Amino acid sequence: MHGLEAEYYGRINFVYLDIDDPANETFRDILDFRYQPQLILLDGNGEVLYQWIGPKPREEFVAVFEDVLAR
């Protein structure tokens, strides 16, 4: 994910939340965050666009990122 973060720097903001950190409980509940890894792509208004659970290939993220950025 860090490689993708560097590649999409300035176009997509990456935020990492620790599911075990009590400070993230509100986000965990709002986003129904229950698994590790669980990756969620939000739009600028905080709406969920895509969600991935478990390991996924880099190409899957790139395809979605490019699709969303092209809109």
N, C-alpha and C positions, 0 to 999 in steps of 0.2 A: 504494500500500500504506500510505503514511503517513496518508492520510485514513481508511482503514479502521481503522488502529491507534487513531486518535483516537476514532472512533465506538465501538469495542469496548473502550475503555480500562476496565480493571478486570474485564473478563469473559474476555478472551483476551490472553495475553502474546505479544508479537511479539519475535522475536529475529532479528537479521540476521547472517548469516555470509558472509564473503568467501571464495569458493572458492579464490582464489589465495593466501590467507594460510596459511603452513605450520602455524600454531598451530591451524587448524581441520581438520587432516588426519584426526584420529580421528573427528570428527563427519561429515566428508565420506565416509569409508569406511563408517561405521555406517549412514548414511542413503542411501548410494549416490548422493550428490550429484555430478552430472556436468555439468549444464547451467546456463546463465544466460538468463533467470531460471528458477529452479526453486523452487517454494514447497511446503512440507510442513507439514501440520497434524497435530500430535501431541496425544494425550490426556495426562492428568495423569501417566500412567505411562511416557510416552515412546514409546508405540506409535503407528505411523503410521495416521492415520484417512483422510487424503486427500493426494494429491500432484498438483501442477500443473506442467507443463513448458511454457515459452513464455508469451507474453503472453495474458492472459485478461481478459474483461470483468468489471468490478466486480460486476455482478449475479450472476455465477457464484460468486464468493467469498461474497457476502452470503447466497445460498441455502444454501450448505454451512454457513456459520457459524451461521445461524439454526437449521438442522436439528440440528446438534451441540449447541447451547446448549439446545434444547428437550428434549433427552433427560434 
